[in-house]
Amino acid sequence: MYYDNKIWIGKSGEENVYIYPSMANRHGLIAGATGTGKTITLKVLAESFSDAGVPVFLADIKGDLAGMCEPGADSADMQERIKRFGLDQAGFRYQSYPSVYWDVYKEKGLPLRTTISEMGPLLLGRILGLNDTQSDLLTVVFKIADDNNLLLIDTKDLKAMLNYVAENSKDLSSEYGNIAKASINTIIRAVVALESEGADQFFGEPALSLADWFMNNGTGKGTIQILDCQKLVNNPNMYATFLLWLMSELFEMFPEAGDLEKPKMVFFFDEAHLLFSNASKTLLDRIEQVVKLIRSKGIGIYFITQSPKDIPDGVLAQLGNKIQHALHAYTPAEQKAVKAAAQSYRENPDFDTYDTILELGIGEAIVSVLDEKGVPTIVQRTKILPPQSKMGSLEDSVRESQIRSSMLYSRYNDYFDRDSAYEFLTRQGLEAAAAAEEAAAQAAAEKQKGKKDKNSMGYKVNSAAKSVAKTTAGTVGREVGKTLGKTVGGSFGKTLGGNVGASLGRGIMGLFFKS
């Protein structure tokens, strides 16, 4: 709840526990075993940031965050909690929050898309499950496309580019290094497999413009962007990489902002352990860099996971606001993890942190935040406030109404396919084929004319005639290839034009001297 210009999390005894908005972009952690209250804590924080006018992004893994567009329902239990926290005196009321629903698969929200080029080879290589060698080769393919101004928008663009590189690997290798056809074919198979999982719906246009997430909704509240991930999380690699892409886009979007009164946006990353599972060192370095530097751009990132050990130390050290729900310790490994979690907090002399983590009830947590000077507070045992919006899922009819009434519906609902690498390469292939067919027809006509001359004059075509034919064939081939090369431009155009020109020359000669 947003109260007294602070993010009110809960109460420790009679004392209110807050996150200061000026420290909210120092990131945070919500951890705890399944069923201990992480989702409620996330909702309370998201509502509070929205009330403060801060836009919020949520990844909805189970579908139980969707109800934020509707006010909460009263009950005897809620009345008891309101009274216990003194919320009736603080202006607590059931209310809805401005929400926009998204879905990569366009089933439970506006279609959220990006392009192959915007995703980039590093993140795309992770989605495709490529090894280091294959990822390096994918980077080369992107470089070839960039050098020749070929847009990689969707998966068919990528496959067309991969096929071209494979077919012309020998000519391209002199400029771009060795290109293994076997590795190219492996990447193509990975792209096809990704398409079968529905990823072809994710890559395309209109691509998401993050500026739309900061539009004024007329209520004074920050808009809550809710990405339905119930289906997406079934592909953990794609889920984690996609959210990392969003974080990276936010990082690239904003200039340095310094210390602000409140964040420009808060990003909640549920099931955060998926982000770091099986990630390469290069990718882990990238994640740590984004988390470290995005704070100075006014973006707060809050990771939600079961245990702090799921987060690498380099990232965990950047999380200043920590809310730890109960953990279980049935094995030595789990006991070690709880001990490590307890030791990461400033000790409170009133209780043992390790024992408290094990005995916390549902809706309870130990909390340490950054004070107004940026110093971590002593850990406090805290009862978390109830949310003000509806708890649980959303009826399909209400969700559909919310989707269609969004100001962004007309901008993102309809897919379009503009001219890009696939169309360009297909068009050039058809033009080359047409040119070859025309040249072949011309050569056939010349051959037929030669036969007539032979019959009328009574002698065979001599070596001089062959020389003229060879010159004609070469000239036709070179001219067609030169024209095509100029049209395409760059080394790509030279390669394509040279190949087509040589092929036409050979084809025409074959027609002249076919036995």
C-alpha positions as CSV (number, residue, x, y, z in Angstrom):
1,M,0.0,0.0,0.0
2,Y,1.3,3.5,-0.9
3,Y,1.1,5.4,2.4
4,D,2.8,8.6,3.6
5,N,4.7,8.7,0.3
6,K,6.3,5.3,1.0
7,I,5.8,1.7,-0.1
8,W,4.1,0.1,3.0
9,I,5.0,-3.6,3.0
10,G,3.6,-4.7,6.4
11,K,4.0,-4.4,10.2
12,S,6.6,-5.6,12.6
13,G,4.9,-5.5,16.0
14,E,3.5,-2.0,16.1
15,E,6.1,-0.6,13.7
16,N,5.3,-0.1,9.9
17,V,7.9,-1.5,7.5
18,Y,8.4,0.5,4.3
19,I,10.5,0.6,1.2
20,Y,11.5,4.2,0.4
21,P,10.7,5.1,-3.2
22,S,14.1,6.8,-3.6
23,M,15.7,3.4,-2.8
24,A,13.3,1.2,-4.8
25,N,15.6,1.2,-7.8
26,R,18.3,-0.6,-5.7
27,H,16.4,-3.7,-6.7
28,G,15.0,-6.4,-4.5
29,L,14.3,-10.1,-3.7
30,I,11.1,-11.9,-2.8
31,A,12.0,-15.5,-1.8
32,G,10.3,-18.4,-0.1
33,A,9.0,-21.9,-0.5
34,T,5.9,-22.6,-2.4
35,G,2.7,-21.5,-0.7
36,T,4.4,-19.1,1.8
37,G,2.9,-15.9,0.4
38,K,5.3,-14.6,-2.3
39,T,2.5,-13.8,-4.8
40,I,0.6,-11.7,-2.2
41,T,3.8,-9.8,-1.4
42,L,4.4,-9.2,-5.1
43,K,0.8,-7.9,-5.6
44,V,1.1,-5.5,-2.6
45,L,4.4,-4.1,-4.0
46,A,3.0,-3.8,-7.5
47,E,-0.1,-2.0,-6.3
48,S,2.0,0.4,-4.2
49,F,4.2,1.3,-7.0
50,S,1.2,1.9,-9.3
51,D,-0.3,4.1,-6.7
52,A,2.9,6.1,-6.6
53,G,2.6,6.6,-10.4
54,V,5.4,4.1,-11.3
55,P,4.7,1.8,-14.2
56,V,5.1,-1.9,-13.4
57,F,5.8,-5.1,-15.4
58,L,4.7,-8.5,-14.0
59,A,5.3,-12.0,-15.4
60,D,2.2,-13.9,-14.5
61,I,3.3,-17.6,-14.2
62,K,0.1,-19.1,-12.7
63,G,-2.5,-16.7,-13.9
64,D,-3.2,-15.5,-10.4
65,L,-2.0,-11.9,-10.9
66,A,-4.5,-11.2,-13.6
67,G,-7.2,-10.0,-11.2
68,M,-5.5,-6.7,-10.6
69,C,-7.9,-4.9,-13.0
70,E,-10.7,-5.6,-10.6
71,P,-11.2,-4.4,-7.0
72,G,-10.8,-6.9,-4.2
73,A,-13.7,-8.6,-2.5
74,D,-14.7,-8.1,1.1
75,S,-14.8,-11.0,3.6
76,A,-14.7,-11.7,7.3
77,D,-11.0,-12.6,7.0
78,M,-10.2,-9.4,5.1
79,Q,-12.1,-7.3,7.7
80,E,-10.0,-8.9,10.5
81,R,-6.7,-8.2,8.6
82,I,-7.8,-4.6,7.9
83,K,-8.5,-4.1,11.6
84,R,-5.3,-5.8,12.7
85,F,-3.1,-3.6,10.5
86,G,-5.1,-0.4,11.2
87,L,-5.7,-0.1,7.5
88,D,-9.1,1.5,8.0
89,Q,-7.3,4.5,9.5
90,A,-4.8,4.6,6.6
91,G,-7.4,4.9,3.8
92,F,-7.3,1.3,2.7
93,R,-10.0,0.6,0.0
94,Y,-10.7,-2.1,-2.5
95,Q,-9.7,-0.8,-5.9
96,S,-8.8,-1.8,-9.4
97,Y,-5.5,-1.0,-11.2
98,P,-4.9,0.1,-14.8
99,S,-3.7,-3.2,-16.4
100,V,-2.6,-4.2,-19.9
101,Y,-2.5,-7.9,-20.7
102,W,0.1,-9.4,-23.0
103,D,0.8,-12.9,-24.3
104,V,3.5,-14.1,-26.7
105,Y,1.0,-16.6,-28.1
106,K,-1.9,-14.0,-28.4
107,E,-4.2,-16.2,-26.4
108,K,-4.6,-14.3,-23.2
109,G,-3.4,-10.8,-24.1
110,L,-2.1,-8.5,-26.8
111,P,0.5,-10.2,-28.9
112,L,4.0,-9.3,-27.6
113,R,6.5,-9.4,-30.5
114,T,10.0,-8.5,-31.3
115,T,12.2,-9.0,-34.3
116,I,15.1,-11.4,-34.9
117,S,17.5,-8.5,-35.2
118,E,16.3,-6.8,-32.0
119,M,16.7,-10.1,-30.1
120,G,20.3,-10.4,-31.3
121,P,22.5,-13.5,-31.8
122,L,23.6,-13.9,-28.1
123,L,20.0,-14.2,-26.7
124,L,18.7,-16.0,-29.8
125,G,21.5,-18.5,-29.5
126,R,20.3,-19.3,-26.0
127,I,16.7,-19.8,-27.1
128,L,17.9,-22.1,-29.8
129,G,20.1,-24.1,-27.5
130,L,23.3,-23.5,-29.5
131,N,26.8,-24.3,-28.3
132,D,29.5,-21.7,-28.4
133,T,30.7,-22.5,-31.9
134,Q,27.2,-22.4,-33.3
135,S,26.5,-19.2,-31.5
136,D,29.6,-17.6,-32.9
137,L,28.5,-18.7,-36.4
138,L,25.1,-17.2,-35.8
139,T,26.8,-13.9,-35.0
140,V,28.6,-14.1,-38.4
141,V,25.2,-14.6,-40.1
142,F,23.9,-11.5,-38.4
143,K,27.0,-9.6,-39.5
144,I,26.5,-10.6,-43.1
145,A,22.9,-9.5,-43.0
146,D,23.8,-6.1,-41.4
147,D,26.6,-5.5,-43.9
148,N,24.1,-5.8,-46.7
149,N,21.2,-4.0,-45.1
150,L,19.0,-7.1,-45.0
151,L,16.3,-7.0,-42.3
152,L,15.9,-10.1,-40.1
153,I,12.4,-9.7,-38.8
154,D,10.9,-13.2,-38.5
155,T,12.0,-16.8,-38.5
156,K,11.6,-17.2,-42.3
157,D,14.0,-14.3,-42.8
158,L,16.5,-16.1,-40.6
159,K,16.1,-19.4,-42.4
160,A,16.5,-17.7,-45.8
161,M,19.7,-16.0,-44.6
162,L,21.1,-19.2,-43.2
163,N,20.4,-21.1,-46.4
164,Y,22.1,-18.4,-48.5
165,V,25.2,-18.4,-46.2
166,A,25.3,-22.2,-46.5
167,E,25.0,-22.2,-50.3
168,N,27.7,-19.6,-50.7
169,S,30.0,-20.5,-47.7
170,K,33.1,-20.9,-49.9
171,D,32.8,-17.4,-51.4
172,L,31.9,-15.7,-48.1
173,S,34.6,-17.4,-46.0
174,S,37.3,-15.2,-47.5
175,E,35.8,-12.2,-45.8
176,Y,34.0,-13.7,-42.8
177,G,36.1,-16.7,-41.9
178,N,35.4,-20.4,-42.2
179,I,31.7,-21.2,-42.4
180,A,30.8,-24.9,-41.6
181,K,27.7,-26.0,-43.5
182,A,27.0,-28.7,-40.9
183,S,26.7,-26.0,-38.2
184,I,24.5,-23.9,-40.4
185,N,22.2,-26.9,-40.9
186,T,22.1,-27.5,-37.1
187,I,21.0,-23.9,-36.5
188,I,18.3,-24.2,-39.2
189,R,16.9,-27.4,-37.5
190,A,16.9,-25.5,-34.2
191,V,14.9,-22.7,-35.8
192,V,12.4,-25.1,-37.2
193,A,12.0,-26.8,-33.8
194,L,11.4,-23.4,-32.2
195,E,8.7,-22.6,-34.8
196,S,6.9,-25.8,-34.0
197,E,6.6,-24.5,-30.4
198,G,4.9,-21.4,-31.6
199,A,7.9,-19.0,-31.5
200,D,7.1,-17.9,-35.1
201,Q,4.3,-15.9,-33.5
202,F,6.7,-14.1,-31.2
203,F,9.1,-12.9,-33.9
204,G,7.4,-10.4,-36.2
205,E,5.9,-7.0,-36.4
206,P,4.5,-4.8,-35.0
207,A,7.4,-5.1,-32.5
208,L,6.9,-3.9,-29.0
209,S,7.9,-0.3,-28.3
210,L,8.6,0.0,-24.6
211,A,7.7,3.7,-24.8
212,D,4.1,2.6,-24.9
213,W,4.4,1.2,-21.4
214,F,5.0,4.7,-20.1
215,M,1.9,6.4,-21.5
216,N,-0.4,8.4,-19.2
217,N,-3.5,6.4,-18.5
218,G,-5.4,9.4,-17.1
219,T,-5.7,7.9,-13.6
220,G,-2.5,9.2,-12.1
221,K,-1.5,5.5,-11.4
222,G,1.3,3.7,-13.1
223,T,0.0,1.1,-15.6
224,I,0.7,-2.5,-14.8
225,Q,1.8,-4.5,-17.8
226,I,0.9,-8.2,-17.2
227,L,2.5,-10.9,-19.4
228,D,0.6,-14.2,-19.2
229,C,3.3,-16.8,-19.0
230,Q,1.3,-19.9,-18.2
231,K,2.2,-21.3,-21.6
232,L,5.5,-19.6,-22.1
233,V,7.0,-21.0,-18.9
234,N,6.7,-24.5,-20.4
235,N,9.7,-23.5,-22.5
236,P,11.9,-22.3,-19.6
237,N,14.8,-21.2,-21.9
238,M,12.5,-19.0,-24.0
239,Y,10.7,-17.6,-21.0
240,A,14.0,-16.6,-19.2
241,T,15.7,-15.3,-22.4
242,F,12.6,-13.3,-23.3
243,L,12.5,-11.5,-19.9
244,L,16.2,-10.9,-20.1
245,W,15.6,-9.3,-23.5
246,L,13.0,-7.0,-21.9
247,M,15.4,-6.0,-19.2
248,S,18.1,-5.3,-21.8
249,E,15.7,-3.2,-23.9
250,L,14.8,-1.1,-20.8
251,F,18.5,-0.7,-20.1
252,E,19.2,0.5,-23.7
253,M,16.1,2.8,-23.7
254,F,16.9,5.1,-20.9
255,P,19.8,7.6,-20.4
256,E,21.6,7.9,-17.0
257,A,19.3,9.4,-14.5
258,G,21.2,9.5,-11.2
259,D,19.2,9.5,-7.9
260,L,15.5,9.9,-8.4
261,E,12.6,10.4,-6.0
262,K,11.1,7.2,-7.3
263,P,11.8,4.7,-10.1
264,K,10.8,5.2,-13.7
265,M,9.7,1.6,-13.8
266,V,9.7,-1.6,-11.6
267,F,10.2,-4.9,-13.2
268,F,9.2,-8.1,-11.4
269,F,10.9,-11.3,-12.6
270,D,9.1,-14.4,-11.3
271,E,10.7,-17.9,-11.3
272,A,14.0,-16.0,-11.5
273,H,16.1,-19.2,-11.2
274,L,15.2,-20.0,-14.8
275,L,17.2,-16.9,-15.9
276,F,20.5,-18.3,-14.6
277,S,20.0,-22.1,-15.3
278,N,22.4,-23.4,-17.9
279,A,23.4,-19.8,-18.8
280,S,26.9,-19.4,-20.4
281,K,29.5,-17.3,-18.7
282,T,29.0,-14.6,-21.4
283,L,25.3,-14.5,-20.7
284,L,25.8,-14.4,-16.9
285,D,28.2,-11.5,-17.3
286,R,25.7,-9.7,-19.4
287,I,22.9,-10.2,-16.8
288,E,25.1,-9.0,-14.0
289,Q,26.1,-6.0,-16.0
290,V,22.5,-5.1,-16.7
291,V,21.5,-5.5,-13.1
292,K,24.4,-3.3,-11.9
293,L,23.9,-0.5,-14.4
294,I,20.2,-0.3,-14.9
295,R,19.7,1.1,-11.4
296,S,21.4,4.4,-12.4
297,K,18.8,4.6,-15.2
298,G,15.9,4.6,-12.7
299,I,14.8,0.9,-13.3
300,G,14.2,-1.4,-10.3
301,I,14.3,-5.1,-10.8
302,Y,12.8,-7.5,-8.2
303,F,13.5,-11.2,-8.5
304,I,11.0,-13.7,-7.2
305,T,12.3,-17.2,-6.5
306,Q,12.2,-20.0,-3.9
307,S,15.6,-19.6,-2.4
308,P,18.3,-16.8,-2.5
309,K,20.8,-19.5,-3.6
310,D,19.0,-19.5,-7.0
311,I,20.6,-16.1,-7.6
312,P,24.3,-15.8,-8.4
313,D,26.3,-13.9,-5.8
314,G,27.3,-11.1,-8.2
315,V,23.6,-10.4,-8.8
316,L,22.4,-11.1,-5.2
317,A,24.8,-8.5,-3.9
318,Q,22.9,-5.8,-5.9
319,L,19.6,-6.5,-4.3
320,G,19.1,-4.0,-1.5
321,N,15.4,-4.7,-0.5
322,K,14.9,-8.2,0.6
323,I,11.7,-10.0,1.7
324,Q,12.3,-13.6,2.8
325,H,9.3,-15.9,3.4
326,A,9.6,-19.3,5.0
327,L,12.1,-21.9,3.8
328,H,12.2,-25.6,4.5
329,A,15.3,-27.4,5.6
330,Y,14.8,-31.2,5.5
331,T,18.2,-32.0,4.1
332,P,21.8,-30.9,4.9
333,A,21.9,-29.0,1.6
334,E,18.6,-27.1,2.5
335,Q,19.9,-26.3,6.0
336,K,23.1,-24.9,4.4
337,A,21.0,-22.7,2.1
338,V,18.8,-21.4,5.0
339,K,21.9,-20.6,7.0
340,A,23.4,-18.7,4.1
341,A,20.2,-16.7,3.7
342,A,20.1,-15.9,7.4
343,Q,23.7,-14.7,7.4
344,S,23.0,-12.2,4.5
345,Y,20.9,-10.0,6.9
346,R,21.9,-7.6,9.6
347,E,21.2,-9.5,12.8
348,N,18.3,-8.5,15.0
349,P,19.1,-9.2,18.7
350,D,15.4,-10.0,19.4
351,F,15.4,-13.3,17.5
352,D,17.5,-15.9,15.7
353,T,17.2,-15.3,12.0
354,Y,17.9,-18.9,11.0
355,D,15.2,-20.3,13.3
356,T,12.8,-17.6,12.3
357,I,13.1,-18.3,8.6
358,L,12.1,-22.0,9.4
359,E,9.1,-21.1,11.5
360,L,7.5,-18.2,9.5
361,G,3.8,-18.6,8.8
362,I,1.9,-17.9,5.6
363,G,1.9,-14.2,4.9
364,E,4.9,-13.6,7.2
365,A,8.5,-12.7,6.2
366,I,11.7,-11.3,7.5
367,V,12.4,-8.0,5.8
368,S,15.5,-5.8,5.4
369,V,15.3,-2.7,3.2
370,L,17.6,0.3,2.5
371,D,16.9,3.3,4.7
372,E,16.8,6.8,3.4
373,K,20.6,6.9,3.4
374,G,21.0,3.6,1.5
375,V,22.0,1.6,4.6
376,P,20.4,-1.9,5.0
377,T,18.1,-2.0,8.0
378,I,18.2,-4.6,10.8
379,V,16.1,-7.6,9.7
380,Q,12.5,-7.5,11.1
381,R,9.9,-10.2,11.4
382,T,7.0,-8.8,9.4
383,K,3.4,-9.5,8.6
384,I,2.6,-8.6,5.0
385,L,-0.4,-6.4,4.2
386,P,-3.3,-7.7,2.1
387,P,-3.7,-6.5,-1.5
388,Q,-6.4,-4.0,-2.5
389,S,-7.2,-5.6,-5.9
390,K,-8.8,-9.0,-6.6
391,M,-6.8,-12.0,-5.6
392,G,-6.8,-14.8,-8.2
393,S,-7.5,-15.3,-11.9
394,L,-9.7,-13.4,-14.2
395,E,-12.8,-14.6,-16.1
396,D,-12.1,-15.0,-19.9
397,S,-14.9,-12.5,-20.8
398,V,-13.5,-9.8,-18.5
399,R,-10.0,-10.4,-19.8
400,E,-11.2,-10.2,-23.4
401,S,-12.9,-6.9,-22.6
402,Q,-9.8,-5.5,-21.0
403,I,-7.7,-6.5,-24.0
404,R,-10.0,-4.9,-26.6
405,S,-10.5,-1.7,-24.6
406,S,-6.8,-1.1,-24.3
407,M,-5.5,2.0,-26.1
408,L,-2.8,-0.3,-27.5
409,Y,-5.2,-2.8,-29.1
410,S,-5.3,-1.2,-32.6
411,R,-1.5,-0.8,-32.6
412,Y,-0.5,-4.3,-31.7
413,N,-3.3,-6.7,-32.5
414,D,-2.8,-7.1,-36.2
415,Y,0.3,-8.8,-37.6
416,F,2.0,-7.4,-40.8
417,D,4.8,-8.7,-42.9
418,R,7.0,-6.1,-44.5
419,D,9.8,-6.5,-47.1
420,S,12.8,-8.1,-45.4
421,A,15.5,-10.7,-46.0
422,Y,13.2,-13.5,-47.0
423,E,11.3,-11.4,-49.6
424,F,14.5,-9.9,-50.9
425,L,16.3,-13.2,-51.4
426,T,13.2,-14.8,-52.9
427,R,12.7,-11.9,-55.3
428,Q,16.4,-12.0,-56.4
429,G,16.2,-15.7,-56.9
430,L,13.1,-15.4,-59.2
431,E,14.7,-12.6,-61.1
432,A,17.9,-14.7,-61.6
433,A,15.8,-17.6,-62.7
434,A,13.9,-15.5,-65.2
435,A,17.1,-14.0,-66.5
436,A,18.5,-17.5,-66.9
437,E,15.4,-18.7,-68.7
438,E,15.5,-15.8,-71.1
439,A,19.2,-16.3,-71.8
440,A,18.6,-20.0,-72.4
441,A,15.7,-19.3,-74.8
442,Q,17.9,-16.8,-76.7
443,A,20.7,-19.4,-76.8
444,A,18.3,-22.1,-78.1
445,A,17.1,-19.7,-80.8
446,E,20.7,-19.0,-81.8
447,K,21.4,-22.8,-81.9
448,Q,18.4,-23.5,-84.1
449,K,19.4,-20.7,-86.4
450,G,22.9,-22.2,-86.6
451,K,21.4,-25.6,-87.6
452,K,19.5,-24.0,-90.4
453,D,22.6,-22.3,-91.6
454,K,24.5,-25.6,-91.4
455,N,21.9,-27.4,-93.5
456,S,21.8,-24.7,-96.1
457,M,25.5,-24.2,-96.4
458,G,26.5,-27.9,-95.9
459,Y,29.3,-27.7,-93.3
460,K,29.7,-28.0,-89.5
461,V,30.1,-25.1,-87.1
462,N,33.8,-24.4,-87.0
463,S,36.0,-23.3,-84.1
464,A,35.5,-19.6,-85.0
465,A,31.8,-20.0,-84.5
466,K,32.4,-21.7,-81.2
467,S,34.6,-18.9,-80.1
468,V,31.9,-16.3,-80.9
469,A,29.3,-18.4,-79.0
470,K,31.5,-18.7,-76.0
471,T,32.1,-14.9,-76.0
472,T,28.4,-14.2,-76.3
473,A,27.5,-16.6,-73.5
474,G,30.2,-15.1,-71.2
475,T,29.0,-11.6,-72.0
476,V,25.4,-12.4,-71.3
477,G,26.3,-14.1,-68.0
478,R,28.6,-11.4,-66.9
479,E,26.1,-8.6,-67.7
480,V,23.3,-10.3,-65.8
481,G,25.5,-11.0,-62.9
482,K,26.9,-7.5,-62.8
483,T,23.4,-6.0,-62.9
484,L,22.3,-8.3,-60.0
485,G,25.4,-7.5,-58.0
486,K,24.8,-3.7,-58.3
487,T,21.2,-4.2,-57.3
488,V,22.1,-6.1,-54.1
489,G,25.2,-4.2,-53.3
490,G,28.1,-5.0,-51.0
491,S,30.1,-8.2,-50.9
492,F,26.8,-10.1,-50.7
493,G,25.8,-8.6,-54.0
494,K,29.2,-9.4,-55.6
495,T,29.0,-13.0,-54.5
496,L,25.4,-13.5,-55.6
497,G,26.0,-11.7,-58.9
498,G,29.2,-13.6,-59.7
499,N,27.5,-16.9,-59.0
500,V,24.5,-16.1,-61.1
501,G,26.6,-14.7,-63.9
502,A,28.9,-17.8,-64.0
503,S,25.8,-20.1,-63.9
504,L,24.2,-18.3,-66.8
505,G,27.3,-18.5,-68.9
506,R,27.7,-22.2,-68.3
507,G,24.0,-22.8,-69.1
508,I,24.1,-20.9,-72.4
509,M,27.3,-22.7,-73.5
510,G,25.7,-26.0,-72.7
511,L,22.8,-25.1,-75.0
512,F,25.2,-24.2,-77.8
513,F,27.3,-27.3,-77.7
514,K,25.0,-29.9,-76.3
515,S,25.8,-33.1,-78.2
